[in-house]
C-alpha cells in the first residue's frame, strides 16, 4: 500500500468522523478526530462486516468518545476501535495506519 492523501484534517469534525474512499487502503476508511488526535479504521463493523454508516459518509459519534455502527448500534472507542457495547463487544475495528503531515493532511501510511 502506498502513502496517499486521505483528506485535510480540517474536514474531519472535532469529536466526529469522516468516511473517505481510500483506494490505496482497498476499503473506505473512517477518519476519527478528537482535537489534534486522529485515528483511522476500515469502514467495516466486525459484526456481519457491514459499513458503520447507514447514510453514506454519516458516521454517528457520541461525546467525542465513541463511534456507533448505524446497523447494530455497537459502540467503538475512538482511540483503539474496540467495541465496548453491542453485539460484537470485545471485537475491534480494523485499524488503518495514518499520520498528519506538515500541511495538515491526513495521510495513509504504507
Phi and psi in radians as a Rosetta constraint file:
Dihedral C 1 N 2 CA 2 C 2 CIRCULARHARMONIC -1.544 0.35
Dihedral N 2 CA 2 C 2 N 3 CIRCULARHARMONIC 2.720 0.35
Dihedral C 2 N 3 CA 3 C 3 CIRCULARHARMONIC -1.109 0.35
Dihedral N 3 CA 3 C 3 N 4 CIRCULARHARMONIC 2.372 0.35
Dihedral C 3 N 4 CA 4 C 4 CIRCULARHARMONIC -2.555 0.35
Dihedral N 4 CA 4 C 4 N 5 CIRCULARHARMONIC 2.527 0.35
Dihedral C 4 N 5 CA 5 C 5 CIRCULARHARMONIC -1.303 0.35
Dihedral N 5 CA 5 C 5 N 6 CIRCULARHARMONIC 2.279 0.35
Dihedral C 5 N 6 CA 6 C 6 CIRCULARHARMONIC -1.680 0.35
Dihedral N 6 CA 6 C 6 N 7 CIRCULARHARMONIC -0.960 0.35
Dihedral C 6 N 7 CA 7 C 7 CIRCULARHARMONIC -2.991 0.35
Dihedral N 7 CA 7 C 7 N 8 CIRCULARHARMONIC 2.785 0.35
Dihedral C 7 N 8 CA 8 C 8 CIRCULARHARMONIC -1.148 0.35
Dihedral N 8 CA 8 C 8 N 9 CIRCULARHARMONIC 2.460 0.35
Dihedral C 8 N 9 CA 9 C 9 CIRCULARHARMONIC -0.967 0.35
Dihedral N 9 CA 9 C 9 N 10 CIRCULARHARMONIC -0.649 0.35
Dihedral C 9 N 10 CA 10 C 10 CIRCULARHARMONIC -1.080 0.35
Dihedral N 10 CA 10 C 10 N 11 CIRCULARHARMONIC -0.339 0.35
Dihedral C 10 N 11 CA 11 C 11 CIRCULARHARMONIC -1.519 0.35
Dihedral N 11 CA 11 C 11 N 12 CIRCULARHARMONIC -0.028 0.35
Dihedral C 11 N 12 CA 12 C 12 CIRCULARHARMONIC -1.782 0.35
Dihedral N 12 CA 12 C 12 N 13 CIRCULARHARMONIC 2.017 0.35
Dihedral C 12 N 13 CA 13 C 13 CIRCULARHARMONIC -1.087 0.35
Dihedral N 13 CA 13 C 13 N 14 CIRCULARHARMONIC 2.399 0.35
Dihedral C 13 N 14 CA 14 C 14 CIRCULARHARMONIC -1.101 0.35
Dihedral N 14 CA 14 C 14 N 15 CIRCULARHARMONIC 2.149 0.35
Dihedral C 14 N 15 CA 15 C 15 CIRCULARHARMONIC 1.471 0.35
Dihedral N 15 CA 15 C 15 N 16 CIRCULARHARMONIC 0.218 0.35
Dihedral C 15 N 16 CA 16 C 16 CIRCULARHARMONIC -2.433 0.35
Dihedral N 16 CA 16 C 16 N 17 CIRCULARHARMONIC -2.806 0.35
Dihedral C 16 N 17 CA 17 C 17 CIRCULARHARMONIC -2.516 0.35
Dihedral N 17 CA 17 C 17 N 18 CIRCULARHARMONIC 2.789 0.35
Dihedral C 17 N 18 CA 18 C 18 CIRCULARHARMONIC -2.436 0.35
Dihedral N 18 CA 18 C 18 N 19 CIRCULARHARMONIC 2.384 0.35
Dihedral C 18 N 19 CA 19 C 19 CIRCULARHARMONIC -1.595 0.35
Dihedral N 19 CA 19 C 19 N 20 CIRCULARHARMONIC 2.276 0.35
Dihedral C 19 N 20 CA 20 C 20 CIRCULARHARMONIC -2.127 0.35
Dihedral N 20 CA 20 C 20 N 21 CIRCULARHARMONIC 2.301 0.35
Dihedral C 20 N 21 CA 21 C 21 CIRCULARHARMONIC -1.396 0.35
Dihedral N 21 CA 21 C 21 N 22 CIRCULARHARMONIC 1.752 0.35
Dihedral C 21 N 22 CA 22 C 22 CIRCULARHARMONIC -1.844 0.35
Dihedral N 22 CA 22 C 22 N 23 CIRCULARHARMONIC 1.593 0.35
Dihedral C 22 N 23 CA 23 C 23 CIRCULARHARMONIC -0.960 0.35
Dihedral N 23 CA 23 C 23 N 24 CIRCULARHARMONIC -0.686 0.35
Dihedral C 23 N 24 CA 24 C 24 CIRCULARHARMONIC -1.123 0.35
Dihedral N 24 CA 24 C 24 N 25 CIRCULARHARMONIC -0.462 0.35
Dihedral C 24 N 25 CA 25 C 25 CIRCULARHARMONIC -1.502 0.35
Dihedral N 25 CA 25 C 25 N 26 CIRCULARHARMONIC -0.303 0.35
Dihedral C 25 N 26 CA 26 C 26 CIRCULARHARMONIC 1.520 0.35
Dihedral N 26 CA 26 C 26 N 27 CIRCULARHARMONIC -0.215 0.35
Dihedral C 26 N 27 CA 27 C 27 CIRCULARHARMONIC -2.532 0.35
Dihedral N 27 CA 27 C 27 N 28 CIRCULARHARMONIC 2.760 0.35
Dihedral C 27 N 28 CA 28 C 28 CIRCULARHARMONIC -1.077 0.35
Dihedral N 28 CA 28 C 28 N 29 CIRCULARHARMONIC 2.572 0.35
Dihedral C 28 N 29 CA 29 C 29 CIRCULARHARMONIC -2.076 0.35
Dihedral N 29 CA 29 C 29 N 30 CIRCULARHARMONIC 2.393 0.35
Dihedral C 29 N 30 CA 30 C 30 CIRCULARHARMONIC -1.702 0.35
Dihedral N 30 CA 30 C 30 N 31 CIRCULARHARMONIC 2.053 0.35
Dihedral C 30 N 31 CA 31 C 31 CIRCULARHARMONIC -1.717 0.35
Dihedral N 31 CA 31 C 31 N 32 CIRCULARHARMONIC 2.221 0.35
Dihedral C 31 N 32 CA 32 C 32 CIRCULARHARMONIC -2.060 0.35
Dihedral N 32 CA 32 C 32 N 33 CIRCULARHARMONIC 2.456 0.35
Dihedral C 32 N 33 CA 33 C 33 CIRCULARHARMONIC -2.388 0.35
Dihedral N 33 CA 33 C 33 N 34 CIRCULARHARMONIC 2.435 0.35
Dihedral C 33 N 34 CA 34 C 34 CIRCULARHARMONIC -2.385 0.35
Dihedral N 34 CA 34 C 34 N 35 CIRCULARHARMONIC 1.799 0.35
Dihedral C 34 N 35 CA 35 C 35 CIRCULARHARMONIC 1.113 0.35
Dihedral N 35 CA 35 C 35 N 36 CIRCULARHARMONIC -2.174 0.35
Dihedral C 35 N 36 CA 36 C 36 CIRCULARHARMONIC -1.601 0.35
Dihedral N 36 CA 36 C 36 N 37 CIRCULARHARMONIC -0.078 0.35
Dihedral C 36 N 37 CA 37 C 37 CIRCULARHARMONIC -1.464 0.35
Dihedral N 37 CA 37 C 37 N 38 CIRCULARHARMONIC 2.360 0.35
Dihedral C 37 N 38 CA 38 C 38 CIRCULARHARMONIC -2.402 0.35
Dihedral N 38 CA 38 C 38 N 39 CIRCULARHARMONIC 2.407 0.35
Dihedral C 38 N 39 CA 39 C 39 CIRCULARHARMONIC -2.314 0.35
Dihedral N 39 CA 39 C 39 N 40 CIRCULARHARMONIC 2.829 0.35
Dihedral C 39 N 40 CA 40 C 40 CIRCULARHARMONIC -2.500 0.35
Dihedral N 40 CA 40 C 40 N 41 CIRCULARHARMONIC 2.534 0.35
Dihedral C 40 N 41 CA 41 C 41 CIRCULARHARMONIC -2.462 0.35
Dihedral N 41 CA 41 C 41 N 42 CIRCULARHARMONIC 2.660 0.35
Dihedral C 41 N 42 CA 42 C 42 CIRCULARHARMONIC -1.077 0.35
Dihedral N 42 CA 42 C 42 N 43 CIRCULARHARMONIC 2.423 0.35
Dihedral C 42 N 43 CA 43 C 43 CIRCULARHARMONIC -1.387 0.35
Dihedral N 43 CA 43 C 43 N 44 CIRCULARHARMONIC 1.226 0.35
Dihedral C 43 N 44 CA 44 C 44 CIRCULARHARMONIC -2.677 0.35
Dihedral N 44 CA 44 C 44 N 45 CIRCULARHARMONIC 2.035 0.35
Dihedral C 44 N 45 CA 45 C 45 CIRCULARHARMONIC -1.274 0.35
Dihedral N 45 CA 45 C 45 N 46 CIRCULARHARMONIC 2.387 0.35
Dihedral C 45 N 46 CA 46 C 46 CIRCULARHARMONIC -1.173 0.35
Dihedral N 46 CA 46 C 46 N 47 CIRCULARHARMONIC -0.230 0.35
Dihedral C 46 N 47 CA 47 C 47 CIRCULARHARMONIC -1.622 0.35
Dihedral N 47 CA 47 C 47 N 48 CIRCULARHARMONIC 1.772 0.35
Dihedral C 47 N 48 CA 48 C 48 CIRCULARHARMONIC 1.291 0.35
Dihedral N 48 CA 48 C 48 N 49 CIRCULARHARMONIC 0.134 0.35
Dihedral C 48 N 49 CA 49 C 49 CIRCULARHARMONIC 0.929 0.35
Dihedral N 49 CA 49 C 49 N 50 CIRCULARHARMONIC 0.729 0.35
Dihedral C 49 N 50 CA 50 C 50 CIRCULARHARMONIC -1.736 0.35
Dihedral N 50 CA 50 C 50 N 51 CIRCULARHARMONIC 2.749 0.35
Dihedral C 50 N 51 CA 51 C 51 CIRCULARHARMONIC -1.099 0.35
Dihedral N 51 CA 51 C 51 N 52 CIRCULARHARMONIC 2.665 0.35
Dihedral C 51 N 52 CA 52 C 52 CIRCULARHARMONIC -1.267 0.35
Dihedral N 52 CA 52 C 52 N 53 CIRCULARHARMONIC -0.465 0.35
Dihedral C 52 N 53 CA 53 C 53 CIRCULARHARMONIC -1.646 0.35
Dihedral N 53 CA 53 C 53 N 54 CIRCULARHARMONIC 2.449 0.35
Dihedral C 53 N 54 CA 54 C 54 CIRCULARHARMONIC -1.568 0.35
Dihedral N 54 CA 54 C 54 N 55 CIRCULARHARMONIC -0.922 0.35
Dihedral C 54 N 55 CA 55 C 55 CIRCULARHARMONIC -1.484 0.35
Dihedral N 55 CA 55 C 55 N 56 CIRCULARHARMONIC 2.223 0.35
Dihedral C 55 N 56 CA 56 C 56 CIRCULARHARMONIC -0.877 0.35
Dihedral N 56 CA 56 C 56 N 57 CIRCULARHARMONIC 2.180 0.35
Dihedral C 56 N 57 CA 57 C 57 CIRCULARHARMONIC 1.509 0.35
Dihedral N 57 CA 57 C 57 N 58 CIRCULARHARMONIC -0.119 0.35
Dihedral C 57 N 58 CA 58 C 58 CIRCULARHARMONIC -1.843 0.35
Dihedral N 58 CA 58 C 58 N 59 CIRCULARHARMONIC 1.636 0.35
Dihedral C 58 N 59 CA 59 C 59 CIRCULARHARMONIC -1.765 0.35
Dihedral N 59 CA 59 C 59 N 60 CIRCULARHARMONIC 2.213 0.35
Dihedral C 59 N 60 CA 60 C 60 CIRCULARHARMONIC -1.344 0.35
Dihedral N 60 CA 60 C 60 N 61 CIRCULARHARMONIC 2.372 0.35
Dihedral C 60 N 61 CA 61 C 61 CIRCULARHARMONIC -2.312 0.35
Dihedral N 61 CA 61 C 61 N 62 CIRCULARHARMONIC 2.549 0.35
Dihedral C 61 N 62 CA 62 C 62 CIRCULARHARMONIC -2.204 0.35
Dihedral N 62 CA 62 C 62 N 63 CIRCULARHARMONIC 2.291 0.35
Dihedral C 62 N 63 CA 63 C 63 CIRCULARHARMONIC 0.870 0.35
Dihedral N 63 CA 63 C 63 N 64 CIRCULARHARMONIC 0.557 0.35
Dihedral C 63 N 64 CA 64 C 64 CIRCULARHARMONIC 0.953 0.35
Dihedral N 64 CA 64 C 64 N 65 CIRCULARHARMONIC 0.502 0.35
Dihedral C 64 N 65 CA 65 C 65 CIRCULARHARMONIC -2.171 0.35
Dihedral N 65 CA 65 C 65 N 66 CIRCULARHARMONIC -0.676 0.35
Dihedral C 65 N 66 CA 66 C 66 CIRCULARHARMONIC -2.413 0.35
Dihedral N 66 CA 66 C 66 N 67 CIRCULARHARMONIC 2.613 0.35
Dihedral C 66 N 67 CA 67 C 67 CIRCULARHARMONIC -1.658 0.35
Dihedral N 67 CA 67 C 67 N 68 CIRCULARHARMONIC 2.647 0.35
Dihedral C 67 N 68 CA 68 C 68 CIRCULARHARMONIC -2.169 0.35
Dihedral N 68 CA 68 C 68 N 69 CIRCULARHARMONIC 2.291 0.35
Dihedral C 68 N 69 CA 69 C 69 CIRCULARHARMONIC -1.227 0.35
Dihedral N 69 CA 69 C 69 N 70 CIRCULARHARMONIC 2.162 0.35
Dihedral C 69 N 70 CA 70 C 70 CIRCULARHARMONIC -1.203 0.35
Dihedral N 70 CA 70 C 70 N 71 CIRCULARHARMONIC -0.296 0.35
Dihedral C 70 N 71 CA 71 C 71 CIRCULARHARMONIC -1.611 0.35
Dihedral N 71 CA 71 C 71 N 72 CIRCULARHARMONIC -0.602 0.35
Dihedral C 71 N 72 CA 72 C 72 CIRCULARHARMONIC -2.231 0.35
Dihedral N 72 CA 72 C 72 N 73 CIRCULARHARMONIC 0.010 0.35
Dihedral C 72 N 73 CA 73 C 73 CIRCULARHARMONIC 1.099 0.35
Dihedral N 73 CA 73 C 73 N 74 CIRCULARHARMONIC 0.360 0.35
Dihedral C 73 N 74 CA 74 C 74 CIRCULARHARMONIC -1.183 0.35
Dihedral N 74 CA 74 C 74 N 75 CIRCULARHARMONIC 2.483 0.35
Dihedral C 74 N 75 CA 75 C 75 CIRCULARHARMONIC -1.911 0.35
Dihedral N 75 CA 75 C 75 N 76 CIRCULARHARMONIC 2.278 0.35
Dihedral C 75 N 76 CA 76 C 76 CIRCULARHARMONIC -2.139 0.35
Dihedral N 76 CA 76 C 76 N 77 CIRCULARHARMONIC 2.271 0.35
Dihedral C 76 N 77 CA 77 C 77 CIRCULARHARMONIC -1.139 0.35
Dihedral N 77 CA 77 C 77 N 78 CIRCULARHARMONIC 2.451 0.35
Dihedral C 77 N 78 CA 78 C 78 CIRCULARHARMONIC -0.980 0.35
Dihedral N 78 CA 78 C 78 N 79 CIRCULARHARMONIC -0.869 0.35
Dihedral C 78 N 79 CA 79 C 79 CIRCULARHARMONIC -1.247 0.35
Dihedral N 79 CA 79 C 79 N 80 CIRCULARHARMONIC -0.397 0.35
Dihedral C 79 N 80 CA 80 C 80 CIRCULARHARMONIC -2.460 0.35
Dihedral N 80 CA 80 C 80 N 81 CIRCULARHARMONIC -0.003 0.35
Dihedral C 80 N 81 CA 81 C 81 CIRCULARHARMONIC 1.263 0.35
Dihedral N 81 CA 81 C 81 N 82 CIRCULARHARMONIC 0.148 0.35
Dihedral C 81 N 82 CA 82 C 82 CIRCULARHARMONIC -1.336 0.35
Dihedral N 82 CA 82 C 82 N 83 CIRCULARHARMONIC 2.367 0.35
Dihedral C 82 N 83 CA 83 C 83 CIRCULARHARMONIC -1.342 0.35
Dihedral N 83 CA 83 C 83 N 84 CIRCULARHARMONIC 2.120 0.35
Dihedral C 83 N 84 CA 84 C 84 CIRCULARHARMONIC -1.820 0.35
Dihedral N 84 CA 84 C 84 N 85 CIRCULARHARMONIC -0.184 0.35
Dihedral C 84 N 85 CA 85 C 85 CIRCULARHARMONIC -2.812 0.35
Dihedral N 85 CA 85 C 85 N 86 CIRCULARHARMONIC 2.421 0.35
Dihedral C 85 N 86 CA 86 C 86 CIRCULARHARMONIC 2.173 0.35
Dihedral N 86 CA 86 C 86 N 87 CIRCULARHARMONIC -3.029 0.35
Dihedral C 86 N 87 CA 87 C 87 CIRCULARHARMONIC -1.192 0.35
Dihedral N 87 CA 87 C 87 N 88 CIRCULARHARMONIC -0.232 0.35
Dihedral C 87 N 88 CA 88 C 88 CIRCULARHARMONIC -2.085 0.35
Dihedral N 88 CA 88 C 88 N 89 CIRCULARHARMONIC 0.545 0.35
Dihedral C 88 N 89 CA 89 C 89 CIRCULARHARMONIC -0.877 0.35
Dihedral N 89 CA 89 C 89 N 90 CIRCULARHARMONIC 2.304 0.35
Dihedral C 89 N 90 CA 90 C 90 CIRCULARHARMONIC 1.659 0.35
Dihedral N 90 CA 90 C 90 N 91 CIRCULARHARMONIC -0.383 0.35
Dihedral C 90 N 91 CA 91 C 91 CIRCULARHARMONIC -1.397 0.35
Dihedral N 91 CA 91 C 91 N 92 CIRCULARHARMONIC 2.962 0.35
Dihedral C 91 N 92 CA 92 C 92 CIRCULARHARMONIC -2.349 0.35
Dihedral N 92 CA 92 C 92 N 93 CIRCULARHARMONIC 2.665 0.35
Dihedral C 92 N 93 CA 93 C 93 CIRCULARHARMONIC -1.197 0.35
Dihedral N 93 CA 93 C 93 N 94 CIRCULARHARMONIC 2.714 0.35
Dihedral C 93 N 94 CA 94 C 94 CIRCULARHARMONIC -1.391 0.35
Dihedral N 94 CA 94 C 94 N 95 CIRCULARHARMONIC 2.013 0.35
Dihedral C 94 N 95 CA 95 C 95 CIRCULARHARMONIC -1.223 0.35
Dihedral N 95 CA 95 C 95 N 96 CIRCULARHARMONIC 2.549 0.35
Dihedral C 95 N 96 CA 96 C 96 CIRCULARHARMONIC -2.099 0.35
Dihedral N 96 CA 96 C 96 N 97 CIRCULARHARMONIC 2.249 0.35
Dihedral C 96 N 97 CA 97 C 97 CIRCULARHARMONIC -1.290 0.35
Dihedral N 97 CA 97 C 97 N 98 CIRCULARHARMONIC 2.168 0.35
Dihedral C 97 N 98 CA 98 C 98 CIRCULARHARMONIC -2.401 0.35
Dihedral N 98 CA 98 C 98 N 99 CIRCULARHARMONIC 2.880 0.35
Dihedral C 98 N 99 CA 99 C 99 CIRCULARHARMONIC -2.482 0.35
Dihedral N 99 CA 99 C 99 N 100 CIRCULARHARMONIC 2.984 0.35
Dihedral C 99 N 100 CA 100 C 100 CIRCULARHARMONIC -1.963 0.35
Dihedral N 100 CA 100 C 100 N 101 CIRCULARHARMONIC 2.153 0.35
Dihedral C 100 N 101 CA 101 C 101 CIRCULARHARMONIC -1.441 0.35
Dihedral N 101 CA 101 C 101 N 102 CIRCULARHARMONIC 3.138 0.35
Dihedral C 101 N 102 CA 102 C 102 CIRCULARHARMONIC -1.127 0.35
Dihedral N 102 CA 102 C 102 N 103 CIRCULARHARMONIC -0.279 0.35
Dihedral C 102 N 103 CA 103 C 103 CIRCULARHARMONIC -1.733 0.35
Dihedral N 103 CA 103 C 103 N 104 CIRCULARHARMONIC 0.238 0.35
Dihedral C 103 N 104 CA 104 C 104 CIRCULARHARMONIC 1.108 0.35
Dihedral N 104 CA 104 C 104 N 105 CIRCULARHARMONIC 0.654 0.35
Dihedral C 104 N 105 CA 105 C 105 CIRCULARHARMONIC -1.820 0.35
Dihedral N 105 CA 105 C 105 N 106 CIRCULARHARMONIC 2.457 0.35
Dihedral C 105 N 106 CA 106 C 106 CIRCULARHARMONIC -1.381 0.35
Dihedral N 106 CA 106 C 106 N 107 CIRCULARHARMONIC 2.181 0.35
Dihedral C 106 N 107 CA 107 C 107 CIRCULARHARMONIC -2.057 0.35
Dihedral N 107 CA 107 C 107 N 108 CIRCULARHARMONIC 2.257 0.35
Dihedral C 107 N 108 CA 108 C 108 CIRCULARHARMONIC -1.349 0.35
Dihedral N 108 CA 108 C 108 N 109 CIRCULARHARMONIC 2.233 0.35
Dihedral C 108 N 109 CA 109 C 109 CIRCULARHARMONIC -1.739 0.35
Dihedral N 109 CA 109 C 109 N 110 CIRCULARHARMONIC 2.540 0.35
